[in-house]
Amino acid sequence: MNQQSETEFLAMNVSTTDSIPRGVISDTAIANLGILFKVILNPTLGTVGFCANVVNMIVFCKIGLSDGVTQNFFILSISDASLAAVSMVNSAAYILYAKVYVGQGGPENNAQVVYWASLLIGAFPQSVSMITTVVIAVVRCLCVAMPLRVKFLITTGRQLAVILGFSTVSACVVIYAFARSRVVIVHNPQTNETLAMLVDLNWYEYTLFSNVTYYIGFAIVIICVIMLSTSLKKSSDFREKSTGGSSNSDSAATNAKDGRREARVVKTVVFVSIVFIVCYLPSMTFTLIGTLVSEFSADGLYRNANLFNIMVMEMFVVINVAVNIFIYYFCNARYRAAFKEIFGREPKVNKQ
């Protein structure tokens, strides 16, 4: 198919799509929801998430990146900040093409290209955040299950190697999926509007990789949360019995201190993992519904419901990157102390 015939086909497809009923959500409702999500909620959450993760990076650098826990949370902050930045660009591009450059041709199409490109580019930091969360959950789960062996088996360097290795594979898949893509401008004769579309994507390969990795990662995090919740209770009871039966008060105090620190770390990991599960549940549900209901697609009967779910899915992804700072602050004593020291909230001690 040559470029002219392809453009005519796409234009005919867009025209046909506009005549399809929208299902349970009207065009007016989806337009208002677009304003709510893409103009108000997502830009606000994206800005908060970006600033919060910049703060996280500063604090974790202050704490030091020598141990695996801090290193992995630092990497998670970098990927989350990148994802928040992409979300801000995506929202800005939506506002430009849907509200500012409407009917202006070139500027409107350029904003549409940025919108779709940012949506696709965001897949990379999202994958990095996912694998980093999985590594954090798995490592801490192993620390609770077999604390005497894990420090020798899963070193800080090996954790970093796993994250970088998967991130490299993810980057290669994203590049392969979108390297041949090109922009086609189509005209809709019914609305007399032009639309910039990305074509020639290796969409099947990308979707297969994305779905498989996310479902596996999602399941692993759920299993780790369950194991952490149950094992932590048993470990806590064991430490209490060991401390209570110790005749050496210094040893008992040391064991109690180590136990409290371990409990705080596990609590942080559990909350971060739970937020990940909750915020990515709409994405998993969206994929499942799209697989089971053929009309739940961009050009099907439930196209507006599909678009609404995408908006909700994007919002929860941005929420996930924005709320971790509160978990770190309230559950991690080292983070809280470093935060107060950096931002001047730690009261100064009078040495006189």
C-alpha positions, 0 to 999 in steps of 0.5 A: 500500500503506497502512502497516498492510499494508506492515508486515504484508508486511514481517513476513511477509517477515522470517518467510519469510527466517528459514526460508531455509537459510543456505548455507555459514555457520551461524547459530551461526558468524555470531553468533560472527563478529558478536561478533568483528567488531562487538564486538571488532575494529571498535570497537578499530580505530575507536578507533585510527583516530579517535585516529590521524587526530586526531593527523594533523590536529594534525601537518598543521596544524603543518606548514602547509596552504599546499601541495597535498600537506599540504592533501589529507592534512589533508582525508583525515585529517578524512574518515577521522576522521569515518568512524572515529567513525561506525564507533564509533557503529555498533559501539556501537549493534550491541552495545546492540541485540544484547547489552544491550537484547535483547527490551526493545522500544523501547530495542532498536529505537532502537539498531537505528535508530542502527545502520542510520542510522550505516551509511548516514551513513558513506557520505558520509565514505567518499566524501570519503576516496575522492575525496581519495585519487584526487586525491592519487594523480592529482596526484602522478602528474602531478607525476612525469610532467610536473613543469614544467607541473603546478604551474601547471595543478593549483594547491592551490586547484583541488585543493581545489575538486575535492574540495569539488565532489565532496563536495557532489555526494556529500552531495546524493546521500546526502540524496536517497537517504535523505530520504524514508526512515522507520522501520517496526517489524516483528514476527517471529512465529517468533522473537517479536522486533521489528525496526526497518527503514528503508523508502522509500529511493531505493536504486537511485539511491544504489547506482548513484552509489556503484558507478560512482564507486567503480569509477572511483576504484578503477581510477584509483588502480590506474593511478596506482600503476602509473605512479608506480612506473615513472615514479619509477624513470626520474626517479630515474635521470635525476636521478642522471645529471644530478647526476653530470654537474654540475660545480657541487657546490652545484647537485648537492647541491640537485638531490639534496636535491630528488630525495630529497624528491620520492621521499619524497612519491611513496613516501608517496602510493604506500603510501597508495594501495596501502593504499586498494586493498587495503582496498577490494578486499573492497568491490569483490569484494562488489559483483561477487559480489552482481551475479553470484550472485543468492542472495548477498543479505540474504534469499537462500540465502547470506545469512549469507555475505553478512553475513560479507562485510559484516563483513569489508568494514567491518573493512577500511574501518576498517583503511584509516583507521587505518594511514595515520599509520604511512605518514606517520611513516615515509615523510614527514620533515616529518611525522615532525619535526613529530610529534616536536616536538609530542609531545615526542620531539625531543631538546632541544639544549643551547645552552650 
